[in-house]
Each structure stands twice: as structure tokens, then as C-alpha cells.
Amino acid sequence: MEHNAPWWKNALIYQIYPRSFQDSDGDGVGDLNGIVQRLDYLADLGVDAIWLCPVYRSPQDDNGYDISDYCDIDPVFGTLADMERLIREAGQRGIRIIMDLVLNHSSDEHPWFIEAKKSRENPYHGFYIWRDGVPDAPPNDMKACFGGSAWTWVPELRQYYFHQFSVKQPDLNWDNSAVRQQIYGAINFWIKKGVGGFRLDVIDQIAKVPDEKITNNGPMLHTYIREMNRATFGGTDLVTVGETWGATPEIARRYSDPAGDEFSMVFQFEHIGLDQKPGGEKWDLAPLRLQDLKQVLSKWQTELYCRGWNSLFWNNHDLPRIVSRWGNDGAYREASAKMLATLLYGLQGTPYIYQGEELGMTNACFPLEDCRDIETLNLYKERLEKGYSEEEIMRSIHAKGRDNARTPMQWTAGPNAGFTTGNPWIRVNPNYRQINAEQQIGEPGSVYSYYKRLIALRKETPVVQNGRYELLCPEDTSIFAYKRDDGANTLYVVCNFYDEHVEGPLLPVQDEDVLISNYPDPPAGSHLRPYEAVWYLCRNDRVTPVLGGR
């Protein structure tokens, strides 16, 4: 590990979707006290920080991403005192709490917007983005991410307001310095409470220019971020990660430059779009080409090396379960879940686990009547109107719908998977009797035990943090292999991405170099079994014959 490196460079961050993690009071919705009950589980896994999806006061139109009070807790999750207890109890276990900041928009029930709608002269009117107009003729044809126009008419003002998401999520006007100062005050409120950092929702959209149809990467974006840094978390050891769907490696270096004054790192999503049709939406499905995945991940590893920092993730609350998406959630669920972790955790960056990923939880594939996500329900209606068949629409929803990630955490094989004693807000995945934490903890061959071991190895293997990346066999259509070299040691990571037996690359390694493998015995020479994955760690001053193979 580099000298005086920030703590988050060697950390494991665990994302919790509070609504679905653990219910402590039987109302069917997860809450803060439920998280406290599970802190020992997270400490045992090796978690250093929890990224908490929004728990602020909210009408819950978009499950908390529509905030009506940035400095209070929604009663569905508990109280401000419960939040303070969570920060304190987590800290006693060496776990920091990362808050999810939604700064691009607020709820339409936020007092600011309620005031803004009263008149054009109201001082809060300028907190949002308005345009004059007439009914049924929006300022332009921009569409909201959740469907429909991005402009909503307010008759009493004879104006439209702009919203990139739900009609109940009006975009904040960051060009107004009063808005920015209010936001900085809210950030400092949580810093004083002792949080460990912030994840910043769709932060690359705050400097939008709607009249020019610019949403991502507006001209004032980095100016605003640097001002926020100076006014709040700059100069602290807090971790900050920006959600930046429009980032390129060049832009990401500006965000996460070690000598800079913006963020610790960003979430970029280039790899996440590889299984959709070119030019289409995420719902337009296409098979993943492994060569494309290798090219994208390698590009980010190479271009941010010593000039930025990567966040490493397969899953989050907006994405389907990775073992169902790019693994095999049938006969090879455990092997493919372990393979995907092996591949990701050998890369440079800070890894993020989404709740249940460490168990190999799968997509739920619910019928429409069991879906709860606003994006999914709008998508179904819009595509039906466009002439798509119900079968086509449901295939897309089952593959990419956000509810796949939002089913309750599977703790036990008992009623409601041990999530709640009440009626869960969303159905539990029926496979909880076969896939749950209680069965996997202490079982040496389980997905959980494998994640726990992999996390520990990351932290004690310096080449994982510092080694230079090099892709191996780039044209191979079945194998994802790479090496990391820090001068003293080389880590070889070799993964069979599919369910066929294949020959791996020639490597200068011996069986005793195996650091971790997802099969109980190491590979036979260079032969790889379905979804087989292995780390080899070699000293660079040792001359070793190759195992054999291609």
C-alpha cells in the first residue's frame, strides 16, 4: 500500500438499500435499527464502510431519492436519534457510514418547492428551473428518464418546471448561489454528525443547460464541485464518490485526481451498458461480448493508474443481480458468483458489495403485479403503447428491472427470509430457502465464505492496491485473464467466464502459487473448468517453469 494512502483505497464498501435490508419493527419495511441488528454480520464479512441509500424524510415517490428534508430521517426508517445510534454503533466496529446525497433534484413536497410554486416573486422560485410557455407546448422535446416530458406545466404560474426524473422530482437550479449554500449547509450538518463520507447521486447533471439540451457534464460542473469541496468535505478524510453516467476516463481523472479538489472516485457505467443494443436503451437487450468487457475494464484500469481511482462494482440498487446477468444462476450459480468476484477484486480500486451479492442472490423475475419500481411500471405502459408485445416487455423487465435488486435480504430459510415479521413491502425472492445467510455463514464452500476470504486477501496483498495492470490474451472469447505487477510481486488473475471446459494461458506459475480458487482443488495445469477462477501470487525474483497450456 502506498505511504499515507487514504483509508478508502484499502476499504471494502457495502451498499445497503435500507427498505429491503432488515425490518426491526414488523411493518414490512427495513429500517435503521434493523441495520444496527446486522452490524456484526457486516463486521465479520470485512466491511469498512456502509453506503446507505437515502433515509432522509421523503414522500417515497422514488424510494427516497425524492427528498423533502435533507436534515431529518423519514419515519419509515426511524428517527434522527436512530441515525446517530447507527453511526455510533457502526463506528465501534470500525465501520463508517456513507450518506447518499441527492443534490440534482428535491421532492416536489420539499418546503422550497412548495414556496417556489406560490409566485414568480417568491425568493424560493429561483431554487428551481422554470420556463414561460403555454399549455401543451413544452419549451423543448426533452424527455424525463422515467418517461414522458421533462417539463411539467403549473397553471397558476403559467410556467413549466424542469425535471429529469419523476414529475415529483423537480431539478434544483445550481446556478442560484442560494441553492448551493443551502446544500452545503445540509452536507456540513451530516459531517458534524460523524458520517464517513458521501455518495453523490447523478452529480454530473447538476450543471445542466436545458435550453441547449445539455444534461451531463455542463460547462459549470467542475466549478460547482470544487466550490462544494471547499465549503464542505475538502481537507477531511471523508470518502466521496460521484455517480457519473456520462464520465469518460479523461473526465474521471478530473474528478478523482489525487492532487485535485473534487472527489475520491466516481462510479462510471461504461461496462454496464455492454449488454444493450448499440444506440438503444438499457431495455433493448443484446448478449455481452467478453472482448468488449475486457476492453472497457482494461481501459479504465490503465487510464486511471496513478492519475485517479476506480470504483469496482457489478451491482447496485439500480442494476440487476450480476449472477443472473453475466453469470449462471442455475447449475453454476455458486461457481459463477465466485468467478465474478475473483475477476473484479483483483483490479485496482475500491470494491463495492451490494447487499446479498455476497450470498449469490439472483434476479426475482416477478410478474408485473408484484413490481414496485416507478421506472419499471412506466416502461411497461410506454412500451405497450408503442406496440411492443407483453412478452418482449417482460423479458426486458426480468433482465434489467430495478426490483431485481430490491427484494428483501435473504437472512434465513424461515418466514419472509428473516427480513420481517410483517408483510414485506415487496415480495421476497422465492429461492430464499436455498439461498440465505444463515446457511452460508461458517460453510467453507459457500459464496459468503469465499467473499470473506477474498476481501481479507485484498487487504493483505499490496500488489492488489498498487500493481500495474496488464491484460492477457485479449482476443480470447472465453478467458478473462490479467496480471498486476508492483515490482516485487505479480498477481495473475485467470477466469473462465463461461460454462465450458477450456485451456487457459501459459503462465510462469506453480500450484503452490495459488492464493485463492473457486474450486476446492487448484486447476490441473492450464485446464479450466466451467466458471473456474484463480489468483496466483508470484515473487518476481523467482524463476518458475510455466504450467503449460496455450
N, C-alpha and C positions, 0 to 999 in steps of 0.2 A: 504494500500500500504506500502511496506517495506520502512524503513527510507533511504533517499537519493538514492532511486531506479532510474535507468536511465529513461529518458523521454519515451523511446520507449517501456518500459514494460506496459505503460498505454495508448498506442497510437493506433490509427486506421490508417492503411496504405492503400492507394488506388492506384491500378495499372492502369496506362494509356498506351494504345497502340496508340502512337501519330498519326499514319497513319489513324486511324479509329475513333478518338475522336471528333474533331471539326475542320473543314476547314474554315479558315478565308479569303482566297483569291480566292475561286471559282475554284481551279484547280483540285478538286476532291480528294485531299489528305489532311488529318489532319495535323496541324502544331502547332508550339509553341504559336503563337498569338491566335490561336483557344483555346488552353488550358487556356490562360490568361482570355479569354472571359467567361470561365466557372468556374473560381475560386470561385465566390460567391456561386455557386451551391454546390461545394465541401465543402466549409466552413460551409454552412447550414447543410449538412449531418453529419458533425462532424469529418471530415478528419484532421489528424495531419501531414501527410506526403504523398507525391505523389512519387510512384516508376514509373519512366519514362523509358519505353523500349528505346533501343538505338536511339539517334538522331544525332549521330556522322556522319561525312562525310563517304559515303559508296556507292558502286555501286548498293546496294539493291538487291543482288542476293538472300539473305535470310532475306529480310526486315530489314536491318540494323544490323543484327548480323554478318555481314562481314564488318569490319571497315577498312577504308583506311586512316583515320587521327583521332587519339584519342583526339586531342585538337581543333577540329573545328566541326561546325554544318553542316549537309548536307543541301544544298539549298532547297531541297524539304520541309524541316521543318522550314526553316528560316535562321537566322544569329546568330553569337555569341552574338551580341547585343540583339537579341530577347531572347536568353537563359538567359542572365544577367537580362533582364526585368522580365522574368518568376520567377527567383529566388527571385528577389526583391519584386515583387507583391505578390507572394505566402507568403513570409516572413511577409509582412504587415498584412496578415490574419492568422498568426500563423501556416502556413503550410510550411514544409520543402520539398526540392526536393532531391530525391534519384536517383542517376545515375546508369544505368545498365552497368557494366564493362564486356566486353567480352575479357578475357585475355588468353583463351586457344588457340585462333587462330586469325588471321587477315584476311583481304581480300587479294586475290592474286594481287590486284591493289594497295596495300599499297606500298609506296616507298621502304620499307625494302625488300619486296619480289621481286619487280622489280629489285633491285640491286642484291639480292641473286641469281637470275637466270642468271646473266651475266657471272659468272665464279665461279669455286670452290674456288678461291683465294680471292674473294671479301669479305671484312670484314662482310658484312651482310649475307653471305651464311650460316654462323653458327647460324643465328637467327631462322632457321627452321630445320626440321628433314629430313635428306637425307640418302639414301642408294644406293650403287652402284648396277648395275644389267644390264640386257639385256631386250629388248622389249618383252612384252607378258609373262614375268616371274617375277611377283612382289616378293618382299622379303618374304612375307608370305601371308596367305589367309585371313587376317583381312578385315572385311567389314566396309564401312562407314555407319553412322546412316541414311543417306539419300539414301542409296542404292549403289551398286557397290563396287569395291575395295577401300580400304583406301589408296592405293598407286597410284600415277599418274606419268607417265614417262615423263621426259623432255629430248628430243633427243639431244639438244645442249650440255647438261651436262653429258649425259649418266648416269643419276641418277633418282631415284624415290623420290618424296616428300610425306610426310605422312599427311593425312587429315581425321579426324574423322567425318566430316560433308560433306559439298559440296566440289567438286573439286576446287571451288573458295575460299575455306576457309582453307588454309594451317595452320597446327598446329605450334605454336611457340615453340621454344626449350628453356624451362625454365632451363635447365642445364647450359645454357650460361649466365653468370652473367651480360653481357652487355645488354641482353634482359630484365632481371629483372630490371636493373637500368633505362632503358628507360620507362618501365611500371610504375615504382614508380614515375618517373617524371610526367607522364600523370595524375596519381592519385592526386599528390600534386597540379597540375595545377587546377583541379576542386575543391579541398579543398579550395584553395585560392579564388575561385570564390564564395564560400559561400554555397556549397551544404550541405545537411544534412546527407548524407550517401551514401552507395553503395550496390547494389545487384550484386553478382559476378556469372556470367553465367558459368555453368558446371565447377566450380572451382576445383572439386575433380579430374579432368582429367589433370591438368597441369603437374603432375609429372609422366606421362605415361612412360612405357618402352615397345616400340613397338616390339622389338626383342623377348620379353617374353610374348607378347600379353597382357600386363597389361595396362589398360586404367584408371580405377578408383583406387583411394587410393594407388598410387605408393609410393615407400619407402621414397622419399624425400618430400612428400606432406606437412606435417605439418612443416617441416623445412622451406620450402619456404613461407608458410602462416605466420609463426611467423616473418620471416625476413620482409615480406611486411608490417605486422602490425607495426613493429618498425620503418620502413622507411616512413610510411605514416599516417594512421589514429589512430595508437596506442596513448593512452593518451588523446584522444579527446572525445567529447560526440556524435560523429557520429554513426549512426546505420549501421551495416554491416550484410548482410545476404547472405550466400553462397548457391548456387544451387548444391545440393549433392545427385544425384540419387543413389549413392552407399552407403549412410550412414546407419549405424545401430545406435541404441541408444548409444552404447558404443563409437562409433566414434563421434557421435553428441555431446557427453559430452566433448570430447577433443576440438571440435570446439567452443563450447559455454559455457565452464566452467566459472562461474562468476569471478573466481580468475585467469583466463587464459589470454592468449595474442593472441587470434586468431580472432574470430568473435562474434557478438552479438547473432546470431542464424543462423540456416540453414533451408532451405527447404528440407525436406525429403519426399519421394514419395511412401512409402510402402502402404499407404491406396489407392493410385491412381491406383495401379496395381491389385486391388482385383477383377475387372470385366473383366479379361482376362484369357484365358485358361492357366493352370499351364505349365510353360516351354515355353509358346508361346510369340508372340509379342503383342503389345497393340492392334493390329488389329484383333487378334484372340479372339472373343467375348465370354464372359461367364456371367451368371447372378451373381449379387452381393449377397453374403450371409451376412445378417446383423450381424450374430455372428462373422464373420471374421472382419467386420468393427469395431465392439465393441472391439474385442481383440486387434487389431492393435492400435487404438486410445488410448485405456486404457494403453497399454504398454508404449507408448511414454509419456503419462501424468505421469505415475508412475516413470519411469526410469530417466526422466529428472528433476523431482521435487527437487528443491534446489541444483541441480547439473548441470543445463543447462537451456535452454529456448526454447520453442516451437514456431514455426510459424504456424498459423492456416489458412488454405485455402481450398477451394473447387475448385476454378477456377484459371486459368491464361491464357496467350496468347497461350500456347501450349496445352490446355485442352478443352474438350467440355464443354458446359454450364451445370452446375450442376442440374438445374431444369429439363433438358431433360435427363440427365444421370441417376440420382438417385432419382429424384422427379417425378412429373407428370405434363408434360407441356400441358395437356389438361384441363379436367374439374377441376382439383385441382391445377392448376399452382400457384395461389397466396398462398394457404394454404401450399403446399409442399415447395415453396420457403422460406416462413417464418419459417417452421419447420426446414429446413436445417440450416438456420441462427441461430435459437434458440439453436440447438444442438451444433453447432460449437462455438458460442460466450460465452457459459458457461464454456468452457475449459480454462486452463491456457496457456497463450502465447500471442503473438501479432497477431491480426487478419488482414488479407489482403482481401480487396474487389477488384475484377476485374471489370473494367468498365461495367456497365449495369447489374451486378449481383444484385444491389440494386433495380432494376426495375423488376427483374424476367425475363430478356431476355433469349431467347431459342436458341437451335440449328437451323441452317438455312436449312440444308439438300438440298444443291444446286445440280443441275446436274453437271457433270464433266466440261462442258464448262464454268461454272461460278466459278470454283475453281481456286484459285491463289497460293496456298501454294506449295512450291517445294517438300516437303515431300509427300504430297497427290498425286501429279502428278507422282512422281517416283514410289510410291507404286502401283498406278493403272497399270502402264506399267509393273512393275516387276511381279505382281500377275497375270496379263493377260498372260504373257509368261510362268508362272508356271502352267497354266491350271485352275485357279480359274474362275468361271463364273462372268460376269459383275455384275449380281445381288448380288452375295456374296461380291464382292469388294466394290460396292457402299453402301451396308449395313454397312460395316465396316467404310467407309469414313463418312457416315452420323452420325454414332455413335461417332467416335473418331477424325475425321479430324480437323485440327487446324483452318481452315477457319470458323468453327462454332463460334469461339471466336473473330474472326477478322472482322466481319461485322460491319458497322458503328454504332456508338452510336445512340440510338433512342431518340431524344430530343423532337420531336413534331409529330403530325399527318400530317404535311404539306409535300411538295415535298422533297424526299430524307431524310425523318425523321428529317429535320432541320440540317443535318450534313453538307451539301454543297449546294451551288447554281449551281455547275457544275455537271459533270458526275463522280460519285463516283468510286474510283479505284477498288472497289469490290461491288457487289450488296448489297443493303440494304435488311435485312430480311423483307419479305412481311408483317409480322404481326406488323409492326411499328405503324399502325393506331390504333391498340388495345393496344399496349404496348409502352408507351413513357413517358418521364419525365414530360412533361407539364401536362398530365392528372393526374399524381400521386402526384406531389408536392401539399401539402395542403389538400389532400384527406386522412382523418384519417384512413381509412381501407386499404390503398394501401401498396404494398410491400415496396416502398420507405419510407413511414412514419413509417412502422414497423422497418426497418433497422435503421432509425434515432433514434427512441426510444431505441432500443436495444443497439446501440452504446453509447448513453448517460448513460444508466443503467450500462453498463460495467465500465465506468469511475468513477461512484459514488458508486460502490458496492465493498468494499475492498476484500470480500471473493472470488470474481472472479479472482483477481490478485494473492491472497496468499493462498487460501484454498487448503487443501489436497484433492486429488481426490479418489473417491471410486466408482467402477461400481456397479450398482444394477441390479438384475435379469439377470445375464449374459447369461443364456440359452434361454431366451425369443426370439422368432423368429420374433416378430413384434415391440417390445418396446425397445428403447434405452433410458435408464434411468441411472443417476448417481448423486452423491452428491459431494459438495465441502464444507469443514469444516475448518474454521480458528480459532476454539476455542470459539469465541464469537457468530458466526452465522453459519448456514448451508444453503446452496443453493441447492435445489433439482431441477434437470432438467429432465423432462419427455417428451419423444417424441414418437408419433406413427408414424412409418416410412412408413406406407402403407395406402391404401385407404379403409380398413375395420374398422368397429367398434370393439374395443377390451376393455378388462378390464386391467387397469394399476396396478402398485404395491401398496401395503399398505404403506402409508406414514403418519408420525405424523404431518400433516399439516391441516390448516383450509382455508376456502375460502378467508379470508382476508389476507392470506399469499401470494396470487398470486401477483407476481411482474410484469409479462408480460405473455400474452397468445395470440396465433394467431387466436383465435375465439373471437367474441365480448363479449361473456359471459364465465365465467370460467367453467372447467369441472364439470359435475354432478357426485359428488363423485369421484370414480376412473375410471369411464367410459370415454373412449377417442374416439372422433370422428375421421374420416379419416384425417390423417396427423396432428392431433392435437398436439400442443407443448406448454409447460408451464414452467415458472420458479416460484418456491416457495422460499421465503426467511423467515427463522425462527430464532428467538433468541434461543440460546442453554440453557438459564436459564428458559425457559418456558416449562411446562408440557402440552402437547397437545394430545387430543384423535386422533386416526387415522381416515382418511376419510372413510375407508372401501375399499373393493376390494380384490384382490388376496394377 
